[in-house]
Amino acid sequence: MLISLENIFPLRPPLTLPEGVSEDQLFNWLKSVHVEGAPNEIINYCIQDFRRFVYTYGLFKGASKNIKGRKGYCLELGANPYFTTILLKEFTPHEFVLANYFGDQHPAGVQSQQVKFLEFKPEKQSSAKLFQIYLNYHHFNIENDSFPFDNASFDIVLFCEIIEHLLMDPAKVLREIRRVLKPNGQLILTTPNVGRLENVARMLSGANIYDPYSGYGPYGRHNREYNKHDLYLLLTYVGFSIQEMFSADVHDNSAEQFFDLANIQNQLKFRQNDLGQYIFLRATSNGVDQGKKPSWLYRSYPSDELDA
């Protein structure tokens, strides 16, 4: 007999909402964000991933506590389609620099993109004004290019839903993030959790867990997903210290379509906090970089580049 997963695994920790704002009010406003010319899959992105944006807001709020008496200067990597951008601009006082990568066919440098969204007017959202703004962003490939920013430029760097798309060298990217962060600067990282309950159920049922090939090319798919332990090891290795990390479901969970959860409840109870669809973490750039490539993540490199 199938049983409800909500009664077994705590996969949806509470959201940290802006003060005085309900979840419904925030959702109805944020889904108004629209990137000019975006395909339908992007238009529907907020409906599917709303909770992820709000969990990210909660991490950002925690990171902001380290900024005393001034506006913070923040870098958002992979800002498009700007749901997190608009959310943070509305409910935090900080300044943001944005970056994207849309492929080699787009020129490097600073570009702009039109974004439309409604005024946040929760009591009378139907009469809210429509804003049309142009957001400037830096266009570069974070794996191949040095970030076009000076050392110690930013208080906070947002690195959300990117690491799983990287093809070659995540440690190099994290080191560039460390370079542009101020001392004790904050990294906010979110990524799909390879150890999510749905993947456990898929594997037990004989289904595959790998991401499909993408019409957007090799960067359009998930090339390597991580679990919480992976991220702890990698971030610690390159000189970050984890301040908070949790997993959470964001959209509907399909685990029960693949396996009867009653049959695995006892075996997974000790991992109940590791089974959410996404990993959310905040880390500080105050550790020591070990300087090489950890051998648990890299192979077939010269021995002097690998660390056992």
N, C-alpha and C positions, 0 to 999 in steps of 0.2 A: 504493500500500500504506500502510495506517495504521501509525503508529509511536507508541510510548508517550510522552505528553507529559512524564512524569517524567524521561525521558532527554534532553529538549530544553531545558526551561525550569525554573529553580529557583524554584518557586512555593510551597514549604513550608519556610521557614527554621525552624531548631530552636526548640522551645518552651522558655521559661524556667519551670521547675517549682519549687515550693517544695522546700527542701533536704530530701533523704531521702525524697521522695515520687515514685513512678513515675507515668507518664501513665495507666496503667490504674487505679491506685488513686485518682487524682484524679477520673477520669471516673466510675468506679462510685459515688463519693461524691457528686459534684456533681449528677449526674442525679437524685438523691433530692430535690432542692429542688422544692417544689410550692406554688404560690400557691392558696389556697382559692378555689374557683369558677372557676379558669382554664379556658379552652377547650382542646381537644385540641392545637391548633396551638402553644399555649404550653407544654403539657406536653412536647411533642416538641422544643421549641426547643433544649434543652441537647444532645440527641443530634446535632442538625444543626450547632450553632454552638459546640461545646465548645472548639475550638481558638481561636476568637475571644476567649472569656473568658480563656483562659490567656495569649494574646498581650497582652491588656489588663493582666493581672497583671504580666507582664514590664515593661511600660511604667510601671506604678505603682511597681514595685520600683525602677526607675531614678529616678523622680521623688522617691521617699522619701529618696534619698541627700542631698537638699538640706535635709532636716529634721534638725536637730542637737539631740540631747540631750533630746528631749521627744516626746510624742505629737503627730502631725499632726492637723489639723482639715480634713476633706475633704468636698466637696459632690459627690454623684452625681446628675446630671440624668438623668431617664428611667430610674430605678432598676428599675422593674418589668420583667421578672419575677424580679429579685433574684438571679440566678445570680452575676453579678459581685459584688454586695453581699455575699453569704454567703461567696464565695471570699476576698474581701479581709478580711472580718471574721475569718475563721478563721486566715489566714496573715500578717496584718499587725497591728501594735499600735495602729493609728490610730482616730480617732473619725470617724463618718460622719453627715452630714446628707443626707437623701434628698428628691428632688423628682420628681413625675410630673405628667402632664397627660392626663386621660381625657375631655376635652370639656367644653363649657359646661354640660352637664346636671349635672355634679358641682360641688358648692359649693367655693369657694376656701377656703384655710386649711389647717390641719394635720389630717390624717386618718390612719387606720391600716389595715393589711392583714395578715391572718394568713398566715404562711409556715411550712411544715413542711419539715424536713430531718433526715437522720440524723446522729448523732454521727460525727465523722471518726475511724474506728477501722480503719485499713487492714488490719491483720493478722486482725481478727475482725469484718469489716463486717456479717456476718449477725447478730451479737449486739449491734450498735450501738443505742443508745437513739434514739427518735424525739423530736425537739424540736419544739414548737409555740410560735412566738413571734409577737408583733405588732410590725411595723415601722411607725414613724411616718414620714409623708412630707408635704411641703408640696405643695399642689395649685395650680398656676398655669400660665398660657400664657406660655412664655418669649418669644414674639414680641410679644404685646400688653401684658404686665404687666412692671413693674419687679420684679426679683428681691426677695423679702422678706427680704433680708439686708443687713447693714451693709457699708460699704466695707471692703476689706482684711480680710475675715473668714476666708478659707480659704487653706491651704497648697497644696491640690491641688483642681482641679475636673475631674471626669470628664464628658465630653460625647460619649457613645458611641451611635452609630446614631441620631442625631437630625438632624444638619445636612441630610441628604438629604430629610427630611420637611418642612422649613421652606417656607412659602408666600411670604413677603414680604421679609424683611430679615435675612439671616444676619450681616451686619456689625454690626447693632444687637445681636444676641444675643451675639456675641463680645465686644462692648464691655461688655455687662453682666457677662460672665464676667470680663473684666479688672478691672472695678470691684470685684467681690467677692473677687478674689484679692489676697493680700498682695504687696508688692513682691517681684519675682523668683519669684512663685508659679508653679506648674506646671499646664499644661493637658494633659489626655490626651484625644485625639480619635480616634475610629474611625468609618469610614464605608465603604459599598460603593465600589469603584473603577470608574468608568465606562469606564476603559481596560483592563479585565480581558480576559484571553485569550478567554474565552467571548463577550464582546461583539464582539471583533475577528472571531471566526469567524462569529458571527451575521450581522454586516454583510456579510461576504464572501459568505455563502450567500444573502443576500437577506432574511433574517429581521429582525424589528424588535427593538430593545433596550429599548424603553420599558416602565416598570412598569405592570401592569394597574390599573384602577380598583378601589378598595377598599371593602368593605362597612363599614369603619370611618370612611368619609368622606375628605375631602381630606388630612387629616393621616395617614391610614392607608397612603398610597402614597408612593413616592419621587418627589418633585416636581422635584428637580435633583440629579443625581449629579456627583461631582467626580473629577478625577485628581490626581496628586501635585503637578503644576505649579500647578493651580488653588489648592490648599490653601496652597502656599508663598506665592503672590501675595497671597491674601486675608489670611492670618494675619500676614504681614509688614506689610501695609498698615495693619492695625488695631493693630499694636504688639506682636506676639509675635515671638520668634525661635525657629526650629525647632532642637531639640536632637537628635532622631532621627526618622526617617520611613522606613517600608518598606511594601511590599505583600506579601500572603500569601494563599494559598488556605486556606479554612476547611472547606469541605465538598466533596463530589465535584465534579469539574470536567467539564462537559458539552461542552467545545469540540470534541472529536473527533466528536460527533454532528452537527456543522454543517459541518465543513470538514476536509479532509485536511491535518494539520499539516505534513506533509513538504513541502507546496507553499508554506508561508509561513515555514518555519523560518529561512531565511537573512535574509529581510526583517525579521524581528522580533528577531533575536539581539541587536541593539544596545539593545533595550528590554526585555530579559529580566527586569530587576528591577522593571519597572513593571506587570507583567501579572497580579498576584495579584487575587483576588476582593475583598479589602478593603484599605484603607489604614489604617495604624496610625501615630500620631505623638504626640510629646511636645514641648511648646513652653513657653518661659518668657516671662512678661509683663514684659519689660524693654526693649521697643522703643519707638518713637515712633508714635503713632496719627496717620495723615494726615488724619483728621477728616471725610472726605466718603465718597461711594459710588464705588468704582472702576468706570469706564465699561465695562470688559470684562465685568462681571457685572451691571450695572444699565443700564436704558435708560428713556426717556420720563419722566425726572425733570427738574425745573428745572435749568438749567445751573449755577446756583450750588451745587447739591447734588452734582453729578457731578465727578469728577476724571478728567481725560483720561489 
